[in-house]
Amino acid sequence: MSLVKGGGKYMAVMFYDVKNREKVEVPENMVKKTTYERQLKNGGTQVRYALRGELADGRKVTKFVSKDDWDGMKASTE
């Protein structure tokens, strides 16, 4: 799965804007990596990997990705 679109200096990550019901591109420098952890009923822990971006109007968008894609991003971790 390709998360990053473009080449050279312009790199963007595709997110889905729920409010406007459309795909949007967020520049890679505006994207941060994060993880969500939750406790399972059997006592284990589930970790989900996500990318968070900010749109021009200040709204946050989230995209859940695989661990391989998450590790491949050069974004900072929040």
C-alpha positions as CSV (number, residue, x, y, z in Angstrom):
1,M,0.0,0.0,0.0
2,S,1.4,3.4,-0.9
3,L,0.8,6.1,1.7
4,V,2.9,8.8,0.2
5,K,2.1,10.4,-3.1
6,G,4.4,12.6,-5.2
7,G,8.1,12.9,-5.6
8,G,10.9,15.3,-5.0
9,K,10.2,17.9,-2.3
10,Y,6.4,17.6,-2.4
11,M,5.3,14.5,-0.6
12,A,1.7,14.1,0.7
13,V,-0.2,11.5,2.6
14,M,-3.8,10.7,1.6
15,F,-6.5,10.9,4.3
16,Y,-10.3,10.7,4.2
17,D,-12.1,13.8,5.4
18,V,-15.2,12.5,7.0
19,K,-16.9,15.9,7.3
20,N,-16.6,16.7,3.6
21,R,-16.7,13.0,2.5
22,E,-13.7,13.3,0.2
23,K,-10.0,12.2,0.1
24,V,-7.5,14.9,1.0
25,E,-3.8,15.2,0.8
26,V,-1.8,16.4,3.8
27,P,1.9,17.4,3.3
28,E,4.2,14.9,4.9
29,N,5.7,17.7,7.2
30,M,2.2,18.1,8.7
31,V,1.8,14.4,9.6
32,K,2.7,12.8,12.9
33,K,2.9,9.1,13.9
34,T,0.9,7.8,16.9
35,T,-0.1,4.6,18.5
36,Y,-3.4,3.6,20.2
37,E,-3.3,0.8,22.8
38,R,-6.2,-1.0,24.5
39,Q,-6.5,-3.8,26.9
40,L,-8.3,-6.9,25.6
41,K,-10.7,-9.1,27.6
42,N,-8.1,-11.9,27.8
43,G,-5.6,-9.5,29.4
44,G,-3.5,-8.9,26.3
45,T,-2.8,-5.5,24.7
46,Q,-3.7,-4.5,21.2
47,V,-1.6,-1.8,19.5
48,R,-2.9,0.1,16.5
49,Y,-0.6,2.3,14.4
50,A,-1.9,5.5,12.9
51,L,-0.9,8.7,11.1
52,R,-2.4,12.0,12.2
53,G,-2.6,15.1,10.0
54,E,-4.0,18.6,10.3
55,L,-6.1,20.2,7.6
56,A,-5.8,23.8,6.6
57,D,-8.9,24.7,8.7
58,G,-7.3,23.1,11.8
59,R,-9.3,19.9,11.9
60,K,-7.4,16.6,12.6
61,V,-7.6,13.6,10.4
62,T,-6.4,10.0,11.3
63,K,-5.4,7.1,9.1
64,F,-4.8,3.7,10.5
65,V,-1.9,1.9,8.9
66,S,0.1,-1.3,9.2
67,K,3.2,-1.5,11.4
68,D,5.4,-1.7,8.3
69,D,3.9,1.5,6.8
70,W,4.2,3.2,10.2
71,D,7.8,2.2,10.6
72,G,8.5,3.4,7.0
73,M,7.3,7.0,7.7
74,K,9.9,9.6,8.6
75,A,7.4,11.7,10.6
76,S,7.8,12.5,14.2
77,T,6.0,10.6,16.9
78,E,3.4,12.3,19.1
